[in-house]
Amino acid sequence: MGLYCGLEAIFPAFLIAAVSGLLVASILLLTGRIDRKTPIPFGPFLALGAIAARYLTPIVSLMIEKIVS
């Protein structure tokens, strides 16, 4: 993923992957389609995060700087 995104986009890629995975898992749990013991693959969310971070790195970096500072 580092070769695809570049070093500066790795943290935003993982952040996007974690947040998108959390949102999908929450929606599936709340609608009753899965229970807490159902495994959810994290690979598709990593791919989504890598693609989004690759093309949205400047915007995501500004958002993270505003959150941190």
Phi, psi and omega in degrees: 000328179293326177290325181283314186273325190098159186296323183286346183257002183292313180297313176299326179296315178293324178295314178297319179297315182294316181292317180293321176297320178296317180296314180295315179297320179296316180296317180295323178291317181292328179276351177082013180284335176226164171247181186291342182266356180283123179287142177241122180296136181265345182303313178299327179287326174295319178296317177299316179296321180293316180294315181295317181292326179299318185263343183242020184305314180298320181290315181295321179297319177296320179295319180294320178298320179292323180290316184288320184269000000 
